[in-house]
Amino acid sequence: MHKGLIFIVISMFLALTASCGGRTSNKNGQVVVQCEETIIRQPTVSIDSSSVGLLFYYPITDSIALRCFIRPEPEKDKDIVFCCAAAFTLDYKTEADHHRICSAHVSDGLYYPKPRIRRNTGAFVSSKGSWSFLYKSDADPTAFEDAFQNAAANKGAGFAQEMLIHAGKQVPTTRPLGNVNLFRALCERNGRLCIADATENQSFGTFIQMLVDAGVTEAIYTDMGSGWNYSWYRLYADEVATFIHSTHEEAATNWIVFYK
């Protein structure tokens, strides 16, 4: 056989073997390539660090819940892929009392009404794979009530908090824009639901402006501060969780969780 032809045949054989991931065997004088199926693992959380000063976490799931009082733990909650605090907590008690959550909210298919504090100009509701961000600038105590009831009827989740961005525009906030902290928000960006973390302490106004600059169209604050910022994610469903902030506050009352 011509040397050039021999080279081509060998090259094709090696390429086939490599593409199959494969094993070879000799059967009746013939070389047989046995292909093995390649399994591609799909992440359950994707992370975008392309925006200066921000980390965006995208849980790849549409199953969302508001967990109350029983703190999610990676070793116990194997089906949770992302967890962080949601609504403010009223005090430092430890009783499992829904009145301690500073917001009307929906958890486990039940609606817990509560007069709206003026600071909570926004709400987030989710059910059946869809979500909505709501905004109401005045102090109407019944604001968001219909949305919460609908979420409860559909076994969904919901909570109220301070709105930062609505319909692509920054909205007035009670927290001073000069306040400095390590901030976090639940957001919608490019039509996708995500959690945005500041990578370092900064002013509240700077954080909000960075979200706007990064293309965030909806953003609602989530409780932060040492112990209240307890949070973790699971990059792949079968992997050990990675903590963002591992310290937890015993008085904490609620967390938004994303399930695989």
N, C-alpha and C positions, 0 to 999 in steps of 0.2 A: 504493500500500500504506500502511496505517496506520502512523504514526511509531512507535507502541509495538511493533507487530509487527516492523517493520524492526529496531528495537533488539534484540529477542529473537533474531531470526535471526542478526544480527551477533555477538551474545554467544555463541551456541551454536557458531558457526563458529570464533571465537577460542579457545573452550574446547577444541574438538576439535583444532585445530591445536596448541595448547600441550600437550595430553595425548599427542599423537603425537610430539612433539618435532620437529614436522614441516615438511615442504616442501609448497608448493602449486603447482599448475600449471593452465593453462587449456586444456581439450580440448573442441573442438567447441562453444565458447561456454559450457562448464560448468566451474566451479571444482572441481578434484579435490584432495583432501588425501591426501598420501602419508605413511603412518605409518612411522616407523623404530622398530625394536625397541630398547627400553631395556635395557641390560645392567647389572645390579646386582652390584657386586664384593663378594665375601664375604671378610671378614678371616680370616687364618690364626692370629692371636693377638688375644684381647680382653683389655683391661686394666681392672681395677676399682680405683679409688682412693677408694672411699667409706668405707673403714675408716681411722680416724686412725692414722697411723704405719706403715701397711702399703700395699704395692702387690701386687695379685694378678694374675698373668699366667696366662691360660687358653689354652694351645695348642689350636686347634680341629682336632685330629687324634687318631687312636688308634694311629698307627704310631710306636712308641717303641723306641729302641735305646740300648745302653751302648757308646759309642765309646771305644776304648782306644788310647792313645799317639799316634794321628794327630789332632792338634788340629783340630776343625771350624773352617773359615774361610768367611765369607759368600760370597766370590768363587768359591770352589771347590765349596762345598756348597750349590748353589742350591735343593735340595729340603728343606733343614733350615729349620724356622720358629722353633725355640727351642733354645738350647744353654746348659747351665751344668754346673759340676762336680758330681760325685756323691759317691763314696767318698773317704775320706782317702788320701793318698799317704804311703808310709813314709819317704822320704828325698829328698835333692836330686840324686840321680843322674839320668841321662837315658836309661838303657837301657830298651828295650821289653821289660820283664820283668814278667809278671803277679804275681810274688811281691811286687812293690813296691806293689801295691794292697792297702790294709789291710782286706781283706774278701774273703770268698768272693763270687764274682760270676759273672754270665752275660753273655757278649758274643758276637755272631755265631753264636748257636746252640751255643756251647760253655760247659760248666760248669767253672769254675776253683775247686776246693775249697781252703779255707784255714782253719786253726783260728780260731775266733771270738775276737776280743779282747773283754774284758768290757764295754768301753764300747759296743760295737755291740749294743744291745738290740733293734734293729729291723731290718727288711728291707723292700725294695720289689721286687716282681716284676711283670712284664707280659708278656703274649703274646696274640696273636689278638684284639686290641682290648679286652681286659679287664686289670684290675690288682688287686693286693692289697697291703695293708700288714700286716706281721706283727710281733708283739712277743713277746719272751721275756726275762723279767727276770733269770733265773739265767745261769750261765756254761756252759750245756750246749754243748759244741763242735760238736754235730751239728744244732743248731737251724737251721731254715730249709732244711736239706739237701734234703728232699723237694720243697719249693717251687722251689728252684733247679733241680733236675734236671728237673722238669716244665716249667719255663720254657725250659730248654735244648732239651728234646725238641720244643718247639713254636716253636723259632727266636725265642725272646723275649729278655728282658733282666732283669737283677736285680743288686742290690747290698745290702750291709748297712751300717748307720750307726747313729748314736745316735738313739733314738726320743724324741720330745718329747711327743706326744699320741697316745693310742690309745683307740679307742671313745669319743671325746669327752672323755676325762679326761687331765690332765697326769700324766706318769709320771716316776719318779726319773731323774735324769741324772748323769753323771760330771762334766761341766763345771759349775763352781759357778754358781749362779743369779745371783750378783753380778758375774760376768765381763761386761765391756763390749766390744762389737764391733758390726760391721754384719752382721746375721744373715740367713740365708735357710733356707727349708725347702721340701721337696716335700710337698704337702698334698692332702687330700681335703676339699672343702667343698661342702655341698649336693649331694653325690653326684657332683661334678665334680672332675677332677684339675687341680691348679694349682700354681704356684710362688709362694710368698709371700716378698717382700723387705721388710725394715725400711727405712724411708725415711731413717733416721739412726741413728748409734751409740746403743745403749741396753744395759741389762743383759739378760742371758740370760733371767732370770725375767720381766722385763717383756715381752720379745718373745713368750715362750710364752703369757703371760696374754692378750696382745693377740690371739693366734691363737685362743685359746679363746673370747674375747669376740666374735670375728668369725665364730664358727660353724664353725671348723675341727674336724673329728672325727678326722683322722689327720694326723700331721706327723712327718716324718723329716728330720734335719739334712742339709744338703749342704755340702761343703767351701767355706770362705770364707777371707778374708784376702787381702791384696794379691797379685795375680797368680794366686792360686788361684780367685778369684771371677770370672775371665774368663767373660763371658756376653753373649749377644745374641739378638735376635728379629727376625722379619720380619712386619710388620703385615699385609701382603698378599703373596701368593706371588710376584708379579712385581716387588716393590719392593726397593730397597736395604735391607740390614739396619740395625737400630739397635743400637748397643752399649749395654749396661747398664754393663759394666766391660770396657774394651778391653785393659788390661794383662794379659799372660799370663806364667805361670811356666813356664820351659822344662822343669822337673822334673815338671810335672803329668802324670797318667797316665790319667784317665778323665773322661768327660762324659756326662750323660744328654741325648739329643737327640730331638727330635720332628720327624717328617717330614710333608711335605705329599704 
